[in-house]
């Protein structure tokens, strides 16, 4: 037994252990990145092609085998083209701007509450709204294309921006570094055919942005007066103010502060 362990120590360097650990971490992060996206289906398709390649070789199907050889010879290029959205998302998630910077936890929770109150007010009036909360992935391009505001986050400000008479109501508000940075911002529209047909342009814009970035988006439907939360390409619908607040506190790393709020109706 000791001889076996001694042999292992001779042939296994610490660099090998580090190498294996590093590969495991990378694979794990890639799986987290593609989980719940179309990349999973694409990888399944590549697996089927790989099985086809093996069967073509074993059954001596020369034409099919030749075609598949050419496919695998250009596999790297094909992967870059097919997974360009996922690769761009991974690269842009190299930490940049967190949602909160210089504020303390109590102030952060207050900002979340102002956003939730505004969403509730807008939903009650059936006024459409799109509120984006920047996290680690920078949204500078979208911010610069909108109307610069740079103001404190308040319920009144958000409600006034999305009021139908406001000249900047048609677009998204982006909150950056705990401030309303810009309004009237245009977001990329998701073209995913699997999206529920009853979801409108605002929901598709929220899904489009969260497929590319780690932003959190609150959507208020003007048709149904419904509040939805979108992040990482997933949508949670029909939220009340308390469930919206709880979801935001969890996503923003502020769990444990729920007790600061009373379980009030209409707050």
N, C-alpha and C positions, 0 to 999 in steps of 0.2 A: 504493500500500500504506500509506504513512504517512498519507495523507489519510483512508483508511478507518479506521485506528486512531484518528486525531484525532477523527473523527465519532463513533466509539463512545465515546470518553472524554467527549464533550460531552453525549451523551444518557444515559450510564450513570453514575449516582451511586454513591458508596461505600455509601450506604444500601440501594441496590438489590441490591448484592452480598451485603450482610449479611442482607437480607431473604430472598434465595434460599437462602443457607447455613442460615439458621434454619429455614426450611420443610423443607429436606432432612433436617436433624437430627431434627425433629419426626416426619416421615414414617418415618425409619429407626427411631426409638424405638418408634413405634406398631407397625411391622412386627415388631420384636423382641418386643413385648408380646403380640401375637396369634398369633405363630408357634406351631404345634402345638396351638392351641385351636379350639373350635367357631366362633370368630369368623371364621376363614378360610372355613369353609363358608357362613356367613351372608353374607359379602362376595361370595362366588361367586353366591349367590342374588340379591343386589341387582344384580349385573352382568347376570344373566339377565333380571331385571325391566326393567332399563334397555334392553336389546336389544329386549324385547317392546314397550316404549314407542315406540322408534324405528320398529319394523315396523308397529305399529298406526297411527302417524302417516303413514307412507308408503303403506300399503294402505288408508287411510281407514276403519279399523275404529272408528267413532265411539264406540260404547259402551265398548269396551275402552280406548280412548284417554282417555275422560272419567274412568274409574275410576283409571287410572294417573296422570292429572294430580292427582287428589285425593290419591293415595298420595304423590306427590312434594311436594305442598304441605305435607304433615305429616311430611316426612322427618326433620326434626331431632328431633321428639318420638318418632318410631318408633325412631330410632337410639339415643336415650337409654334407651328401654324395653328394646330388644333387647340392647344392650351394657352393661346396668347393672352386671353382674359385672365386666366388663373395665374399665369406667370407675372403679368403686370400687377395684379392684386398683391401677390407675394412680395414683389419688389417695393411697392409703395407702402407696405406695412412695416418697413424698417423704421422704427420709432421716430416720429417727428413731433407732432403737437398733441399732447394730451388735452382732454376737454377742460380740465381745471388746472390752473397753474399756480397763481399766488393766493387764491382764496383758501380759507380754512373750511373744515368739514361742515360747520353749521351754516356758513354762507352758501356752500355748495348745495346743501339740502334746501335752503331757501330758494335758490334759483330753480331747482327742480320743481318745487311747489308752485312758483310763479308760472312755469310752463304748463303744469297740470291744470291750474286754475284757468289759464287762458284757453286751453284745449276744451275744458268743460263749458266755458262760456260760449265759445264759438260753436261747439256741438249743439248746445241748447238753442242757439239762434240759427242753426243750419247754415253756417258760413264756412265755406271750404278753407282749409289751411294746410300748409306744408312747412313743418318746423324741423330743421336739420341741426343736429348737435355733433360738431366735429370732435373726433377723438384723436387717435394716433396718426391716421392718414390725413395729410393736409388737403384742404379744399380751396386752396388759393385761386385756382383757375375759375371756379364757380363764384367765389366771393368777388373777384375783380370784375366779373361780367355783370354783377348786380349793382344795386344802388347802395353806396357806402353809408352806413348809419353810425356804427361804433357807439352804442348806447347801453346803459344798464338794462338787464333783463327784467321786465316787469309785465304783469298781466295786462295792464292798460295799454302798454306799447304794442304788445303782440296782437291784442284784439283790434286796436286801431289800424294796424298795418293791413290786416286781412279783411277789414270792413269793405263791402262792395264799392263804396264811394272813394276808397283810397286809390291813388294812381299806381301804387306798387303792390296791390293785393294779388295780382295774377303772377304767381311765382313762389319761390321758397324763401324763407328766412333762414339764414345760417348763423348759428351761435358758435362763437369761437373765443377761447380764453375767457369764458364766463361773461361774454358781452354779445349783444346783438350786433354782429359785424356787418351784415349786408342783407338786403331784401330784394324781392323781384328777381331772384336768381333762377336760371334755367338749369334743370337737371337732365341727365340722360334717360331716355325712355326705354324701359325693358321691352324687348321683342320676343320674350319667351312665350311660345304658343300655349304652354301649359297653365298660364295664369288664368284665374277665374275670370270669365267674360264679363261679369258684372262689375269688376273693378275698373275704375276710370283712370284718367290721365295722371292724377296725383299719386294714386297707388302705384302705377307703373313707373312713374318717375322715382318714387321712393325705392322701389325694388331695383331699378336700374342703378341708382347711386350705391345702394348697399351691396350690390353684386361686385362693384369695383372698389369699394372702400369699407372701412369699419365704422362708418358714421351710424348714428341712431336717428331715425326719422319718425316724427309723430305726424300722422295724417288725420285730418278731420274731413269727413264726407259731407258735402253740402246737400246731397240728395237724401241721405238717411240720417244725418246728424250723428254719425258713428265715429268713434275714436279708434284708430289703429296704431300699432307700433311696429316698425319695420327695422330689422337689423340682420346683417349677414345673409341677405336674400330671403329671409323668412318674414312672414307677416302674422301678427297677432291682432285679431279683430274684436270688435264689440267690448272695448275696455271701459270700465267706469273710472272715476278719478282716483280711487284708492288703488285699484289694480294697476293703472297706468303708473302711478307714483311708485308702487312697489317694484314694478318691472324696471323703471329707470334707475332707482336706487341700486338695484342688483347689478344692472349692466355697467353702471358708473363706479362700481366698487364702494358703494355707500350703504351696504346692508348693515342693519343694526340701528339705523336712525329712524325706522318706521314709528317708533314710540313717540317721536316728537310731534306726531299729528294725531289729532282726535279722529275717530272714525265717523266723520261728519257727513251728512247727506248734503249734496250741493255745495261742497267747499272744494 
